[in-house]
Amino acid sequence: MYIPKPRGCAMTKKAFAIIAAAIFALVALLHLLRLVMGWSVVIDSWTVPMWVSWIGLVVAGGLSYCGARLAMRS
């Protein structure tokens, strides 16, 4: 099966890394805000514990850092 190659402006690796780093930084910031402000998150009837935001902060922050480093190298 032949899949035609898209024409026009394709996203570069550097642009992708910058956008991904920004999105992960925003997620990390929201986790940090939840921890500092004490916001509660309820899904259906389950209250999400605060330690989940600690994990989310570390993971999202790490991915943002890796994306930023990758963007700087490209």
N, C-alpha and C positions, 0 to 999 in steps of 0.2 A: 504494500500500500504506500503510495506516494503522499507525503505530507509537505505541502509547499512551505518554503521558508518565508517568514513574515518580512515585509519590506518596511522601510522607514527607520526611525530611530529606535534602536534596541537599547535596553538598559545595560550599562557597563557594570563590571564587578564592583568598581569603586562606588558607584551610585547605589547599588544594592546594599553594600556594606554600610554606607552612611544611613540609609533609610532604616535598615534593620536595627542598627545601633540606636537610632533615635527612638524607635518604637519600644525596644527593650528598656531604654532609659526611662521612658514614660511609665512603663509598667512597674519598674523598680521604684520610681518616685511615688506612684500610687500606693504601693505596698508600704513604703516608708511613711507616707501620710496616714495610712490606716493605723500603723503602729503608734505613731506620735499622737494622733487625735483620738485614738480609741474607738474608731468606727467599727460597728458590728456588721457582719455580712450574714444574711440568712438565705439559705437556698432551700426552698420548700419549707420544711419545718426544722431543718438542721442548721444550727449556728456554727459557722466556720471558726475554729479556734485561731487565736492570734499567732500561734507558732507556725501556721501555714504561711502567713505573711513573711515571717523570718526566712523561711525556705524560698519563697517567691522573690524576696528581696535579693538574696544571695545569688540565685540562679539567673534572674533577669539582669541584675547588675553585672554578673560575670559575662553573660552573653553580650551585653552592651559594650563592655570593655573589649572583648574579643573582636566585635564588629568594628569598633573604632580603630583598634590596632591594625586590622586588616585593611581598612580604608586608607590609613596613613601609609601603609606599605605599597598600595596599588598606585 
